[in-house]
Amino acid sequence: MSNPVYLALDVPRLRDAVALAEQVKAHVGGIKLGLEFFCAHGAHGVHMIGQLGLPIFLDLKLYDIPNTVAGAMHAIHNLEPAIITIHASGGRAMMEDAKAAAGENTKVVGVTMLTSMDDRDLERTGIKGNAHDQVMRLADLAQESGLDGIVCSGHEVNSVHDRWKGGYFVVPGLRPAGSAVGDQKRVVTPRQARDDGASVLVIGRPISRAEDPAEAARAIEATL
Ligand SMILES: O=c1ccn([C@@H]2O[C@H](COP(=O)(O)O)[C@@H](O)[C@H]2O)c(=O)[nH]1
């Protein structure tokens, strides 16, 4: 089985990002480039990281009207990402059009509820029910809309795995036992998420902020 860990490369300077990716590439299965990286370095930065030879996950969390999101999907065809994110709360038409506009080798996954939010945060946005209810609701909508899978926390991945046969489940909010949680609220260990059916394990700071990132990535890999 291939390594399910994607390193979240949330590093502001391109030179540092390339160096970090080089250091850990033997111990991860792919690289996740998010908003911080893409806003700073754009397509050029994606090409630079792509030269390392690992699959690229573009975590852009697109959220707009269907025509605009489909246009953005067309615009990034040439970057050939293995995975791209859109917000499932953008609705069915947006998700259908995004999937139709994506490259055939790109998995389109819908972000359900950010792992930095808990039940109380959800309530304050005016949405009824708890995190579990919200993730199941949006997972069903993403599946009906033809997406490949969803992003959810390790708290929900087991239930969604039972509900959506053949789905592709991306799980951030992962912390090895004893490591700092930071702004994440719905957190599990990488091993727990994998055992519960995650397809991709997104891990950032526990590796990128470690004293020895290659050793941190190796230690996580050894737990899987
Ligand atoms: O619900 C979500 C969706 C995306 N993310 C992204 O994953 C990484 C997590 O980084 P850590 O340093 O391991 O916390 C980060 O790039 C987020 O943008 C998420 O955390 N939660």
The ligand as an SDF file (V2000), in Angstrom:
LIG
                    3D

 21 22  0  0  0  0  0  0  0  0999 V2000
  -10.8480   20.9920    7.4290 O   0  0  0  0  0  0  0  0  0  0  0  0
   -9.6760   21.2350    7.0660 C   0  0  0  0  0  0  0  0  0  0  0  0
   -9.3200   21.4070    5.7500 C   0  0  0  0  0  0  0  0  0  0  0  0
   -8.0160   21.6390    5.4280 C   0  0  0  0  0  0  0  0  0  0  0  0
   -7.0600   21.7380    6.3690 N   0  0  0  0  0  0  0  0  0  0  0  0
   -5.6640   21.9840    5.9420 C   0  0  0  0  0  0  0  0  0  0  0  0
   -4.8440   20.8950    6.3730 O   0  0  0  0  0  0  0  0  0  0  0  0
   -3.6000   21.3640    6.8570 C   0  0  0  0  0  0  0  0  0  0  0  0
   -3.4330   20.9440    8.2880 C   0  0  0  0  0  0  0  0  0  0  0  0
   -2.2220   21.4570    8.7810 O   0  0  0  0  0  0  0  0  0  0  0  0
   -1.7090   21.1470   10.2760 P   0  0  0  0  0  0  0  0  0  0  0  0
   -0.4880   22.0060   10.3960 O   0  0  0  0  0  0  0  0  0  0  0  0
   -1.4020   19.6780   10.3220 O   0  0  0  0  0  0  0  0  0  0  0  0
   -2.7890   21.5310   11.2260 O   0  0  0  0  0  0  0  0  0  0  0  0
   -3.5770   22.8830    6.6360 C   0  0  0  0  0  0  0  0  0  0  0  0
   -2.9010   23.1440    5.4290 O   0  0  0  0  0  0  0  0  0  0  0  0
   -5.0550   23.2550    6.5070 C   0  0  0  0  0  0  0  0  0  0  0  0
   -5.2440   24.3280    5.6060 O   0  0  0  0  0  0  0  0  0  0  0  0
   -7.4060   21.5720    7.6760 C   0  0  0  0  0  0  0  0  0  0  0  0
   -6.5600   21.6570    8.5860 O   0  0  0  0  0  0  0  0  0  0  0  0
   -8.7040   21.3230    7.9920 N   0  0  0  0  0  0  0  0  0  0  0  0
  1  2  2  0
  2  3  1  0
  2 21  1  0
  3  4  2  0
  4  5  1  0
  5  6  1  0
  5 19  1  0
  6  7  1  0
  6 17  1  0
  7  8  1  0
  8  9  1  0
  8 15  1  0
  9 10  1  0
 10 11  1  0
 11 12  2  0
 11 13  1  0
 11 14  1  0
 15 16  1  0
 15 17  1  0
 17 18  1  0
 19 20  2  0
 19 21  1  0
M  END
$$$$
